[in-house]
Amino acid sequence: MPISCLPVSLFSEIIQKKLPLEDWASHAKEMKLDGIDISMMFLDNPTPVYLRTFREKLEKVGLPIIMACTYPDFAHPDPMQRERELDYLIRDIAVCSEIGAKYLRVLAGQNHPGLTRAVGIQRAVEGLSAASVAADKYGVQLVYEDHAKPGAWDYIDFSFPPDIFLEIVDQLRDTSVGVNFDTGNITSAGWETMPVLEAIVDRIKTIHVSDTSTFGKFDPVLIGTGVTPNREIFHFLKEHGFNGWLCIEEASNSGLDGIRKAVETTRNLWEQA
């Protein structure tokens, strides 16, 4: 099973240029990962010279970018801002095609004050459906996530409640948008994971392997030390023939040592499942 990693614990160091991305890729190669994941916040700009240099540095390391993560806010109350969010996302799709990232993780948007369920779902479906047209053109697979909250946002994800997430997935079935299933976020939302997983298994393209300390609380911890049923999830995925990427989301703030432990634990859990 191919494994990559989104090094959330290293975000600050990478964004502040204290840890060059090619150095993170070198560490990932030493851990025998099959690829790396990035946030679009890692990239300085979309100019040709910058992207060529960026690509060349990673090519020297010899690990591909598997998934990039971006943060569209299609739930925004301002229609003009929603248009901007779509244009920003289309730019990110084009950048992913240029740097060779196969998957782009996308979101519904923030749970802005006063946003109703029906309106939020409609906005998310409209925005993601429109973006899928550009993704199809550029050969990038959009993967929509059952998400909690990134540092880039003020509010929690509108579709953090799993019932809203499931409704959006269902309404996107006529598009090419797939699912990046985050194993820890359903537990964080206070729901049982397996019924949600069963409802969308046919849409899953990638897996964010994560863990949370407490049922019903978003509190990322080192994979294998929390309450997320990752082994049960892996067993279910194996039974259903999943052969996509396990993309570890390491957010325990344990640095490189934590990432090494997360990689080892994920491999062991998959083998034992």
Backbone as JSON, one array per atom type, in Angstrom:
{
  "sequence": "MPISCLPVSLFSEIIQKKLPLEDWASHAKEMKLDGIDISMMFLDNPTPVYLRTFREKLEKVGLPIIMACTYPDFAHPDPMQRERELDYLIRDIAVCSEIGAKYLRVLAGQNHPGLTRAVGIQRAVEGLSAASVAADKYGVQLVYEDHAKPGAWDYIDFSFPPDIFLEIVDQLRDTSVGVNFDTGNITSAGWETMPVLEAIVDRIKTIHVSDTSTFGKFDPVLIGTGVTPNREIFHFLKEHGFNGWLCIEEASNSGLDGIRKAVETTRNLWEQA",
  "N": [[0.84, -1.19, 0.0], [0.72, 2.13, -0.99], [2.21, 4.92, 0.68], [2.02, 8.25, 1.8], [2.74, 11.51, 3.25], [1.36, 14.27, 4.96], [2.9, 16.81, 6.5], [1.8, 18.18, 9.02], [2.7, 18.92, 11.52], [5.04, 20.17, 10.91], [4.4, 22.45, 9.57], [4.68, 25.22, 10.27], [7.48, 25.57, 10.33], [8.13, 24.98, 7.66], [6.61, 26.84, 6.16], [7.7, 29.23, 7.09], [10.18, 29.02, 6.01], [12.2, 27.88, 7.43], [12.63, 25.24, 7.28], [13.46, 23.91, 4.4], [11.43, 22.75, 1.69], [12.45, 20.72, 0.12], [14.18, 19.54, 1.9], [12.43, 18.44, 3.77], [11.31, 16.56, 2.04], [13.51, 14.93, 1.64], [13.84, 13.85, 4.21], [11.45, 12.41, 4.27], [11.96, 10.53, 2.3], [14.0, 9.08, 3.5], [12.48, 7.85, 5.43], [11.29, 5.99, 3.93], [8.92, 6.59, 2.63], [6.47, 6.72, 0.01], [5.81, 8.96, -1.33], [5.19, 12.54, -1.03], [3.05, 14.89, 0.65], [1.65, 18.16, 0.31], [0.85, 21.47, 1.5], [-0.88, 24.07, -0.18], [-0.08, 26.42, 0.82], [2.6, 26.24, 1.13], [3.8, 27.1, -1.17], [5.33, 29.8, -2.84], [4.58, 31.44, -5.04], [2.84, 31.41, -8.26], [4.5, 31.62, -10.5], [6.28, 30.89, -13.6], [9.15, 30.49, -13.44], [9.59, 30.15, -10.69], [7.99, 27.85, -10.13], [9.2, 25.97, -11.8], [11.76, 25.81, -10.67], [11.06, 24.91, -8.12], [9.97, 22.39, -8.77], [12.21, 21.13, -9.87], [13.94, 20.94, -7.66], [12.59, 19.09, -6.03], [12.55, 16.92, -7.73], [15.21, 16.16, -7.73], [15.41, 15.0, -5.24], [13.72, 12.84, -5.56], [11.13, 12.0, -4.88], [7.67, 11.92, -5.5], [5.05, 14.46, -5.5], [2.09, 13.7, -4.01], [-0.48, 14.46, -2.96], [-1.91, 17.7, -2.77], [-3.02, 20.23, -0.54], [-5.69, 22.46, -0.25], [-7.79, 25.36, 0.5], [-10.59, 26.2, -0.1], [-13.35, 28.43, 0.34], [-16.36, 28.04, -0.04], [-18.67, 28.56, 1.26], [-18.92, 31.16, 1.95], [-20.51, 34.27, 2.83], [-20.54, 36.41, 1.01], [-21.24, 36.91, -2.34], [-19.4, 37.77, -4.31], [-16.97, 37.13, -3.09], [-17.19, 34.36, -3.06], [-16.96, 33.87, -5.78], [-14.32, 34.66, -6.12], [-13.09, 32.69, -4.55], [-13.55, 30.42, -6.11], [-12.04, 31.08, -8.39], [-9.5, 31.22, -7.22], [-9.21, 28.55, -6.51], [-9.25, 27.29, -9.01], [-6.86, 28.29, -10.01], [-5.11, 26.97, -8.23], [-5.57, 24.35, -9.02], [-4.49, 24.4, -11.61], [-1.82, 24.92, -10.95], [-1.2, 22.56, -9.54], [-1.3, 20.72, -11.64], [0.94, 21.5, -12.98], [3.06, 21.04, -11.22], [2.87, 18.39, -10.84], [1.19, 17.17, -8.95], [-1.09, 14.73, -8.14], [-3.52, 14.6, -6.76], [-5.85, 16.93, -5.33], [-6.78, 18.2, -2.37], [-9.89, 19.37, -1.3], [-12.33, 21.6, 0.19], [-15.52, 22.35, 1.81], [-16.15, 24.84, 2.95], [-16.25, 27.57, 5.35], [-18.07, 27.56, 8.48], [-19.86, 30.0, 8.59], [-21.27, 32.6, 10.65], [-24.78, 32.46, 11.03], [-25.23, 30.94, 8.77], [-27.28, 28.71, 7.05], [-28.17, 25.21, 6.95], [-29.2, 24.26, 4.45], [-28.54, 26.32, 2.62], [-25.74, 26.4, 2.89], [-25.0, 23.84, 1.99], [-25.9, 23.99, -0.67], [-24.24, 26.06, -1.69], [-21.69, 24.91, -1.38], [-21.84, 22.63, -3.02], [-22.32, 23.81, -5.52], [-19.96, 25.33, -5.88], [-17.87, 23.38, -5.75], [-18.65, 21.68, -7.82], [-18.4, 23.36, -10.04], [-15.63, 23.78, -9.95], [-14.74, 21.24, -10.55], [-14.87, 21.0, -13.29], [-12.68, 22.42, -14.3], [-10.7, 20.89, -13.07], [-11.0, 18.43, -14.35], [-10.18, 19.17, -16.89], [-7.48, 19.74, -16.51], [-6.49, 17.37, -15.56], [-6.38, 16.74, -12.84], [-7.25, 15.22, -9.82], [-9.86, 16.08, -7.82], [-10.4, 15.87, -4.34], [-12.7, 15.7, -1.89], [-13.02, 16.49, 1.53], [-13.97, 15.14, 4.75], [-13.86, 17.34, 7.01], [-12.27, 19.29, 9.64], [-11.02, 21.88, 10.97], [-8.81, 24.22, 9.58], [-5.77, 26.07, 10.27], [-5.84, 28.24, 8.65], [-8.34, 29.31, 8.61], [-11.13, 31.12, 10.16], [-13.39, 29.97, 11.25], [-14.94, 26.79, 12.07], [-15.16, 23.97, 9.8], [-17.93, 24.04, 7.64], [-19.04, 21.62, 6.87], [-18.23, 19.86, 8.85], [-19.96, 18.43, 10.62], [-20.92, 15.12, 10.19], [-23.33, 14.36, 8.85], [-23.93, 16.48, 7.17], [-21.67, 16.5, 5.56], [-22.01, 13.98, 4.27], [-24.32, 14.49, 2.79], [-23.42, 16.42, 0.97], [-21.46, 14.94, -0.42], [-23.15, 13.08, -1.62], [-24.62, 14.73, -3.35], [-22.67, 15.43, -5.12], [-22.21, 13.31, -6.76], [-22.6, 13.15, -9.49], [-20.45, 14.4, -10.55], [-16.86, 14.56, -11.07], [-15.65, 14.71, -8.65], [-14.02, 13.24, -5.98], [-13.49, 11.56, -2.81], [-11.53, 12.42, -0.01], [-10.97, 10.64, 2.66], [-10.86, 11.4, 5.96], [-9.66, 9.79, 8.7], [-9.77, 10.43, 11.42], [-11.52, 12.57, 11.82], [-14.28, 12.03, 11.83], [-14.61, 10.69, 14.23], [-13.81, 12.79, 15.89], [-15.95, 14.48, 15.55], [-17.85, 13.25, 17.03], [-19.26, 11.06, 16.08], [-20.0, 7.66, 15.11], [-17.62, 5.93, 13.2], [-17.72, 3.89, 11.21], [-20.35, 3.56, 9.92], [-20.48, 5.95, 8.42], [-18.26, 5.67, 6.75], [-19.02, 3.37, 5.32], [-21.08, 4.41, 3.79], [-19.88, 5.92, 1.83], [-17.81, 4.6, 0.62], [-17.43, 3.87, -2.02], [-16.71, 6.22, -3.22], [-14.28, 7.0, -2.35], [-11.01, 8.12, -2.84], [-8.56, 8.73, -1.68], [-6.95, 8.45, 1.55], [-6.82, 10.21, 4.55], [-4.89, 9.54, 7.14], [-5.35, 9.8, 10.48], [-5.6, 10.81, 13.97], [-7.41, 11.25, 17.04], [-7.61, 12.48, 20.4], [-9.86, 12.14, 21.99], [-13.2, 10.96, 21.96], [-15.54, 12.82, 20.19], [-14.15, 15.2, 20.29], [-12.02, 17.51, 18.72], [-8.86, 16.95, 18.66], [-5.93, 16.53, 17.7], [-3.65, 13.81, 17.86], [-0.71, 11.73, 18.2], [-0.7, 9.19, 15.81], [-2.28, 6.18, 16.59], [-2.32, 6.5, 19.3], [-4.67, 7.57, 20.13], [-8.3, 7.56, 20.0], [-9.37, 6.87, 17.57], [-10.65, 4.46, 15.31], [-8.56, 3.16, 13.6], [-7.44, 0.69, 12.75], [-9.71, -0.91, 12.37], [-10.93, 0.57, 10.37], [-9.02, 0.3, 8.32], [-9.17, -2.46, 7.9], [-11.77, -2.67, 6.87], [-11.45, -1.17, 4.51], [-9.61, -2.79, 3.14], [-11.19, -5.08, 2.75], [-12.95, -4.06, 0.91], [-11.43, -3.68, -1.29], [-9.8, -1.41, -1.53], [-7.22, 0.42, -3.04], [-5.84, 2.74, -3.07], [-4.09, 5.73, -2.02], [-2.62, 5.94, 1.23], [-2.54, 8.67, 3.05], [-0.81, 10.04, 5.38], [-1.77, 12.23, 7.93], [0.0, 14.06, 9.87], [-0.28, 15.54, 12.82], [0.44, 15.96, 15.43], [2.2, 17.63, 16.6], [4.76, 16.72, 17.16], [7.08, 16.85, 15.79], [9.74, 15.69, 13.6], [10.32, 13.22, 14.73], [7.85, 12.38, 15.64], [6.56, 12.08, 13.19], [8.0, 9.96, 12.08], [7.26, 7.91, 13.87], [4.53, 7.86, 13.35], [4.46, 6.98, 10.71], [5.55, 4.4, 10.94], [3.65, 3.24, 12.67], [1.32, 3.41, 11.09], [1.97, 1.74, 8.93], [2.17, -0.71, 10.31], [-0.43, -0.99, 11.33], [-1.89, -1.24, 8.97], [-0.86, -3.63, 7.93], [-1.69, -5.4, 9.9], [-4.4, -5.27, 9.8]],
  "CA": [[0.0, 0.0, 0.0], [1.56, 3.34, -1.03], [2.0, 5.84, 1.8], [2.63, 9.58, 1.77], [2.51, 12.2, 4.52], [1.21, 15.71, 5.09], [3.58, 17.06, 7.78], [1.18, 19.34, 9.67], [3.56, 19.31, 12.64], [6.17, 20.97, 10.4], [3.88, 23.54, 8.73], [5.27, 26.51, 10.63], [8.88, 25.6, 9.89], [8.2, 24.98, 6.2], [6.08, 28.1, 5.66], [8.65, 30.28, 7.45], [11.42, 28.71, 5.29], [13.21, 27.32, 8.33], [12.84, 23.89, 6.77], [13.15, 23.86, 2.97], [10.56, 21.64, 1.36], [13.25, 19.6, -0.37], [14.73, 18.86, 3.07], [11.35, 17.58, 4.26], [11.2, 15.44, 1.11], [14.64, 14.03, 1.92], [13.48, 13.1, 5.42], [10.4, 11.46, 3.89], [12.59, 9.44, 1.56], [14.69, 8.26, 4.5], [11.46, 7.06, 6.12], [10.8, 5.07, 2.92], [7.61, 6.96, 2.12], [6.37, 6.6, -1.45], [5.57, 10.3, -1.86], [4.93, 13.54, -0.01], [1.9, 15.77, 0.46], [1.98, 19.55, 0.63], [-0.19, 22.5, 1.53], [-0.62, 25.11, -1.17], [0.56, 27.53, 1.54], [4.06, 26.07, 1.03], [4.28, 27.66, -2.42], [5.43, 31.25, -2.77], [3.85, 32.1, -6.13], [2.63, 30.5, -9.39], [5.24, 32.04, -11.69], [6.96, 29.77, -14.26], [10.5, 30.26, -12.94], [9.49, 29.6, -9.34], [7.47, 26.49, -10.16], [10.21, 25.1, -12.4], [12.8, 25.59, -9.66], [10.44, 24.08, -7.09], [9.85, 21.05, -9.32], [13.55, 20.57, -10.04], [14.48, 20.6, -6.35], [11.97, 17.85, -5.57], [12.97, 15.84, -8.64], [16.54, 15.71, -7.27], [15.18, 14.1, -4.1], [13.19, 11.61, -6.15], [9.82, 11.61, -4.37], [6.62, 12.72, -6.13], [3.98, 15.03, -4.7], [0.88, 12.91, -4.22], [-1.64, 15.3, -2.71], [-1.8, 19.06, -2.27], [-4.21, 20.62, 0.21], [-6.07, 23.85, -0.38], [-8.77, 25.74, 1.5], [-11.65, 27.03, -0.66], [-14.45, 28.75, 1.24], [-17.54, 28.24, -0.87], [-19.8, 28.9, 2.12], [-18.81, 32.58, 2.3], [-21.78, 34.98, 2.57], [-20.41, 37.41, -0.06], [-21.18, 36.24, -3.64], [-18.16, 38.1, -5.0], [-15.9, 36.34, -2.5], [-17.33, 32.98, -3.53], [-16.37, 33.85, -7.12], [-12.86, 34.68, -5.93], [-12.68, 31.38, -4.05], [-13.52, 29.52, -7.26], [-10.89, 31.42, -9.22], [-8.3, 30.8, -6.49], [-9.11, 27.09, -6.59], [-8.85, 26.94, -10.38], [-5.41, 28.54, -10.07], [-4.43, 25.88, -7.52], [-5.67, 23.17, -9.88], [-3.5, 24.57, -12.67], [-0.49, 24.75, -10.34], [-1.01, 21.13, -9.27], [-1.0, 20.05, -12.89], [2.3, 21.85, -13.39], [4.07, 20.45, -10.32], [2.71, 16.94, -10.86], [0.38, 16.64, -7.85], [-2.21, 14.0, -8.72], [-4.75, 14.88, -6.01], [-5.97, 18.21, -4.65], [-7.79, 18.14, -1.32], [-10.73, 20.56, -1.29], [-13.23, 21.71, 1.33], [-16.8, 22.99, 1.54], [-16.09, 26.24, 3.37], [-16.38, 27.81, 6.78], [-19.41, 27.68, 9.06], [-20.04, 31.41, 8.91], [-22.45, 32.88, 11.49], [-26.05, 32.63, 10.33], [-25.34, 30.07, 7.6], [-28.19, 27.58, 7.24], [-27.74, 23.93, 6.35], [-29.57, 24.17, 3.03], [-27.76, 27.29, 1.84], [-24.35, 25.97, 2.91], [-24.86, 22.69, 1.09], [-26.05, 24.47, -2.05], [-23.04, 26.81, -2.08], [-20.56, 23.99, -1.48], [-22.03, 21.78, -4.21], [-22.14, 24.65, -6.7], [-18.55, 25.68, -6.02], [-17.06, 22.2, -6.05], [-19.03, 21.2, -9.14], [-17.77, 24.24, -11.03], [-14.18, 23.53, -9.94], [-14.44, 19.93, -11.14], [-14.71, 21.16, -14.73], [-11.27, 22.77, -14.49], [-9.88, 19.74, -12.65], [-11.06, 17.45, -15.43], [-9.37, 19.68, -18.0], [-6.06, 19.7, -16.18], [-6.08, 16.04, -15.14], [-6.16, 16.71, -11.39], [-8.38, 14.63, -9.11], [-10.29, 16.75, -6.6], [-10.88, 14.98, -3.29], [-13.4, 16.48, -0.87], [-12.71, 15.87, 2.83], [-14.7, 15.33, 6.0], [-12.8, 18.19, 7.55], [-12.57, 19.99, 10.9], [-10.68, 23.31, 10.87], [-7.4, 24.54, 9.37], [-5.33, 27.33, 10.84], [-6.08, 29.3, 7.68], [-9.74, 29.75, 8.71], [-11.63, 31.64, 11.44], [-14.46, 29.12, 11.76], [-14.87, 25.36, 11.77], [-15.71, 23.62, 8.5], [-19.38, 23.91, 7.6], [-19.42, 20.21, 6.73], [-17.66, 19.02, 9.9], [-20.98, 17.43, 11.0], [-20.9, 14.1, 9.14], [-24.54, 14.29, 8.04], [-23.8, 17.48, 6.11], [-20.64, 15.96, 4.66], [-22.6, 12.92, 3.46], [-25.26, 15.08, 1.84], [-22.64, 17.06, -0.09], [-20.9, 13.86, -1.24], [-24.23, 12.51, -2.43], [-24.99, 15.67, -4.41], [-21.54, 15.54, -6.04], [-22.0, 12.03, -7.43], [-22.59, 13.31, -10.95], [-19.2, 15.07, -10.92], [-15.65, 13.74, -10.89], [-15.1, 14.96, -7.32], [-13.96, 12.08, -5.11], [-13.42, 11.81, -1.36], [-10.38, 12.14, 0.84], [-11.59, 10.3, 3.94], [-10.0, 11.61, 7.13], [-10.11, 8.77, 9.64], [-9.97, 10.95, 12.76], [-12.47, 13.67, 11.95], [-15.61, 11.54, 12.18], [-14.52, 10.48, 15.67], [-13.75, 14.11, 16.5], [-17.3, 15.07, 15.49], [-18.73, 12.53, 17.94], [-20.05, 10.07, 15.34], [-19.36, 6.38, 14.84], [-16.95, 6.08, 11.91], [-17.97, 2.87, 10.18], [-21.51, 3.84, 9.07], [-20.14, 7.01, 7.47], [-17.35, 5.06, 5.78], [-19.79, 2.46, 4.47], [-21.96, 5.17, 2.9], [-19.13, 6.63, 0.78], [-16.6, 3.85, 0.27], [-17.27, 3.84, -3.47], [-16.24, 7.53, -3.69], [-12.99, 7.32, -1.73], [-9.8, 8.05, -3.66], [-7.39, 8.81, -0.79], [-7.25, 8.39, 2.98], [-6.01, 10.93, 5.51], [-4.77, 8.76, 8.37], [-5.16, 10.72, 11.6], [-6.1, 10.29, 15.25], [-7.81, 12.27, 18.0], [-7.44, 11.96, 21.76], [-11.11, 11.93, 22.71], [-14.41, 10.89, 21.14], [-16.3, 14.05, 20.22], [-13.29, 16.37, 20.46], [-10.96, 17.63, 17.73], [-7.61, 17.1, 19.41], [-5.01, 15.61, 17.01], [-2.57, 13.19, 18.61], [0.09, 10.78, 17.44], [-1.5, 8.07, 15.32], [-2.15, 4.98, 17.4], [-2.42, 6.82, 20.73], [-5.98, 8.13, 20.4], [-9.47, 6.69, 20.02], [-9.84, 6.61, 16.21], [-10.54, 3.02, 15.01], [-7.85, 3.06, 12.33], [-7.28, -0.7, 12.32], [-11.01, -1.35, 11.85], [-11.1, 1.27, 9.1], [-8.13, -0.35, 7.34], [-9.73, -3.78, 7.59], [-12.91, -2.43, 5.99], [-10.94, -0.75, 3.2], [-9.05, -3.98, 2.49], [-12.3, -5.93, 2.33], [-13.61, -3.44, -0.23], [-10.49, -3.58, -2.4], [-9.18, -0.09, -1.67], [-5.81, 0.34, -3.41], [-5.35, 4.11, -3.24], [-3.01, 6.21, -1.15], [-2.75, 6.3, 2.63], [-1.83, 9.94, 3.2], [-0.77, 10.32, 6.82], [-1.83, 13.64, 8.35], [0.67, 14.02, 11.17], [-0.55, 16.85, 13.41], [0.58, 15.84, 16.89], [3.24, 18.59, 17.03], [5.87, 15.94, 17.71], [8.25, 17.0, 14.93], [10.13, 14.58, 12.73], [10.23, 11.96, 15.47], [6.45, 12.0, 15.61], [6.24, 11.61, 11.85], [8.58, 8.6, 11.95], [6.41, 6.99, 14.62], [3.25, 7.75, 12.66], [4.68, 6.15, 9.53], [5.71, 3.02, 11.41], [2.36, 2.76, 13.19], [0.39, 3.24, 9.97], [2.36, 0.5, 8.21], [1.82, -1.86, 11.14], [-1.89, -1.12, 11.39], [-2.38, -1.75, 7.67], [-0.48, -5.03, 7.83], [-2.45, -6.19, 10.88], [-5.86, -5.1, 9.59]],
  "C": [[0.88, 1.25, 0.0], [1.19, 4.32, 0.08], [2.73, 7.15, 1.54], [2.33, 10.26, 3.1], [2.38, 13.7, 4.32], [1.76, 16.1, 6.45], [3.03, 18.29, 8.5], [2.03, 19.84, 10.83], [4.72, 20.21, 12.21], [5.71, 22.19, 9.61], [4.58, 24.86, 9.01], [6.7, 26.62, 10.14], [8.99, 25.7, 8.38], [7.73, 26.32, 5.64], [7.03, 29.26, 5.94], [10.04, 30.06, 6.84], [12.55, 28.28, 6.23], [13.57, 25.9, 7.93], [12.47, 23.89, 5.29], [12.35, 22.61, 2.62], [11.35, 20.44, 0.84], [13.92, 18.84, 0.78], [13.68, 17.94, 3.7], [11.21, 16.36, 3.36], [12.33, 14.44, 1.34], [14.38, 13.2, 3.17], [12.43, 12.04, 5.09], [10.98, 10.27, 3.14], [13.34, 8.51, 2.5], [13.72, 7.36, 5.26], [10.82, 6.02, 5.19], [9.33, 5.32, 2.56], [7.64, 6.9, 0.6], [6.11, 7.95, -2.12], [5.37, 11.26, -0.7], [3.65, 14.28, -0.36], [2.3, 17.17, 0.9], [0.7, 20.34, 0.85], [0.14, 23.52, 0.44], [0.01, 26.33, -0.52], [2.08, 27.41, 1.5], [4.64, 26.82, -0.17], [4.26, 29.19, -2.36], [4.59, 31.96, -3.82], [3.72, 31.11, -7.3], [3.41, 30.88, -10.65], [6.03, 30.88, -12.29], [8.34, 29.46, -13.69], [10.46, 29.62, -11.55], [9.04, 28.15, -9.37], [8.45, 25.52, -10.79], [11.3, 24.78, -11.4], [12.29, 24.67, -8.56], [10.4, 22.61, -7.54], [11.22, 20.38, -9.41], [14.16, 20.15, -8.71], [13.89, 19.28, -5.83], [12.36, 16.66, -6.45], [14.35, 15.3, -8.24], [16.42, 14.76, -6.09], [14.62, 12.77, -4.57], [11.9, 11.11, -5.55], [8.75, 12.5, -5.01], [5.71, 13.37, -5.09], [2.71, 14.25, -5.03], [-0.36, 13.79, -4.08], [-1.23, 16.69, -2.26], [-3.1, 19.4, -1.56], [-4.46, 22.11, 0.05], [-7.34, 24.1, 0.41], [-9.89, 26.63, 0.94], [-12.8, 27.23, 0.33], [-15.69, 29.08, 0.42], [-18.79, 28.58, -0.05], [-19.83, 30.39, 2.48], [-20.1, 33.32, 1.97], [-21.72, 35.96, 1.4], [-20.3, 36.7, -1.42], [-19.89, 36.54, -4.41], [-17.0, 37.29, -4.43], [-15.99, 34.88, -2.91], [-16.77, 32.84, -4.95], [-14.85, 33.85, -7.03], [-12.37, 33.31, -5.49], [-12.61, 30.37, -5.18], [-12.31, 29.8, -8.13], [-9.57, 31.03, -8.54], [-8.1, 29.28, -6.62], [-8.71, 26.64, -7.99], [-7.36, 27.2, -10.59], [-4.65, 27.41, -9.39], [-4.47, 24.59, -8.34], [-4.62, 23.24, -10.98], [-2.08, 24.38, -12.14], [-0.21, 23.27, -10.07], [-0.67, 20.37, -10.54], [0.43, 20.32, -13.32], [3.37, 21.2, -12.51], [3.88, 18.94, -10.18], [1.95, 16.34, -9.7], [-0.87, 16.0, -8.42], [-3.54, 14.37, -8.09], [-4.69, 16.28, -5.4], [-7.12, 18.11, -3.66], [-8.55, 19.46, -1.26], [-11.73, 20.46, -0.14], [-14.53, 22.4, 0.92], [-16.74, 24.49, 1.83], [-16.33, 26.35, 4.86], [-17.84, 27.89, 7.22], [-19.63, 29.11, 9.54], [-21.3, 31.62, 9.75], [-23.69, 33.11, 10.63], [-26.24, 31.73, 9.13], [-26.27, 28.9, 7.9], [-27.67, 26.34, 6.53], [-28.0, 23.9, 4.85], [-28.73, 25.09, 2.17], [-26.3, 26.86, 1.78], [-24.1, 24.81, 1.97], [-24.94, 23.14, -0.36], [-24.79, 25.18, -2.53], [-21.85, 25.87, -2.28], [-20.66, 23.15, -2.75], [-21.81, 22.6, -5.48], [-20.66, 24.96, -6.94], [-17.69, 24.5, -6.42], [-17.39, 21.62, -7.43], [-18.38, 22.04, -10.23], [-16.27, 23.99, -11.1], [-13.84, 22.21, -10.61], [-14.26, 20.01, -12.65], [-13.26, 21.49, -15.06], [-10.36, 21.61, -14.13], [-9.86, 18.67, -13.73], [-10.17, 17.88, -16.6], [-7.89, 19.5, -17.74], [-5.58, 18.33, -15.68], [-5.73, 15.93, -13.67], [-7.41, 16.17, -10.72], [-8.69, 15.43, -7.85], [-10.81, 15.72, -5.6], [-11.41, 15.83, -2.14], [-13.31, 15.74, 0.47], [-13.75, 16.14, 3.9], [-13.75, 16.04, 6.96], [-13.24, 18.87, 8.84], [-12.27, 21.48, 10.77], [-9.19, 23.48, 10.63], [-7.05, 25.85, 10.05], [-5.6, 28.51, 9.93], [-7.48, 29.89, 7.79], [-10.06, 30.3, 10.1], [-12.63, 30.68, 12.08], [-14.24, 27.66, 11.36], [-15.5, 25.1, 10.4], [-17.23, 23.45, 8.6], [-19.81, 22.45, 7.56], [-18.69, 19.3, 7.72], [-18.7, 18.04, 10.44], [-21.12, 16.39, 9.89], [-22.16, 14.02, 8.29], [-24.52, 15.31, 6.91], [-22.77, 17.03, 5.08], [-21.23, 14.9, 3.72], [-23.56, 13.47, 2.42], [-24.52, 15.74, 0.68], [-22.02, 16.0, -1.0], [-21.96, 13.3, -2.16], [-24.6, 13.43, -3.6], [-23.86, 15.89, -5.43], [-21.33, 14.28, -6.88], [-21.99, 12.12, -8.95], [-21.36, 14.07, -11.45], [-18.04, 14.1, -10.72], [-15.04, 13.9, -9.5], [-15.17, 13.68, -6.49], [-13.88, 12.49, -3.66], [-12.02, 11.51, -0.84], [-10.94, 11.9, 2.23], [-10.58, 10.46, 5.07], [-10.51, 10.71, 8.26], [-10.43, 9.34, 11.01], [-11.1, 11.95, 12.91], [-13.89, 13.23, 12.25], [-15.67, 11.29, 13.69], [-14.54, 11.81, 16.41], [-15.13, 14.76, 16.56], [-18.29, 14.36, 16.41], [-19.65, 11.55, 17.26], [-19.26, 8.76, 15.26], [-18.85, 6.39, 13.4], [-17.49, 5.13, 10.85], [-19.23, 3.12, 9.34], [-21.25, 4.93, 8.04], [-19.25, 6.45, 6.37], [-18.1, 4.16, 4.8], [-20.61, 3.22, 3.43], [-21.21, 5.77, 1.71], [-17.94, 5.85, 0.26], [-16.36, 3.84, -1.24], [-16.74, 5.15, -4.04], [-14.82, 7.85, -3.21], [-11.84, 7.1, -2.7], [-8.54, 8.0, -2.8], [-7.87, 8.79, 0.65], [-6.28, 9.31, 3.73], [-6.01, 10.11, 6.8], [-4.46, 9.72, 9.5], [-5.71, 10.09, 12.87], [-6.47, 11.47, 16.14], [-7.83, 11.66, 19.39], [-8.74, 11.48, 22.38], [-12.28, 11.87, 21.74], [-15.21, 12.18, 21.31], [-15.48, 15.31, 20.42], [-12.21, 16.37, 19.39], [-9.66, 17.96, 18.45], [-6.59, 16.13, 18.82], [-3.9, 15.11, 17.92], [-1.82, 12.23, 17.71], [-0.75, 9.56, 17.06], [-1.21, 6.81, 16.15], [-2.29, 5.23, 18.88], [-3.8, 7.35, 21.12], [-7.09, 7.08, 20.29], [-10.01, 6.37, 18.62], [-9.64, 5.14, 15.85], [-9.82, 2.76, 13.69], [-7.69, 1.62, 11.85], [-8.59, -1.23, 11.73], [-11.28, -0.7, 10.5], [-10.27, 0.6, 8.01], [-8.67, -1.72, 6.93], [-10.9, -3.64, 6.62], [-12.45, -2.05, 4.59], [-10.34, -1.94, 2.44], [-10.16, -4.88, 1.95], [-12.98, -5.39, 1.07], [-12.63, -3.11, -1.36], [-9.85, -2.22, -2.58], [-7.69, -0.25, -1.99], [-5.23, 1.73, -3.69], [-4.27, 4.45, -2.22], [-3.47, 6.38, 0.3], [-1.88, 7.54, 2.83], [-1.87, 10.35, 4.67], [-0.85, 11.83, 7.05], [-1.27, 13.7, 9.77], [0.59, 15.42, 11.79], [-0.41, 16.85, 14.92], [1.59, 16.82, 17.47], [4.42, 17.88, 17.7], [7.1, 15.98, 16.82], [8.52, 15.78, 14.08], [10.03, 13.23, 13.44], [8.8, 11.45, 15.49], [6.03, 11.47, 14.25], [6.78, 10.2, 11.64], [7.71, 7.57, 12.66], [5.07, 6.78, 13.91], [3.35, 6.86, 11.43], [4.78, 4.68, 9.93], [4.39, 2.44, 11.89], [1.37, 2.5, 12.06], [0.71, 1.98, 9.2], [1.93, -0.74, 9.02], [0.31, -2.09, 11.2], [-2.46, -1.68, 10.1], [-2.06, -3.23, 7.53], [-1.32, -5.92, 8.73], [-3.95, -6.18, 10.63], [-6.46, -6.29, 8.83]]
}
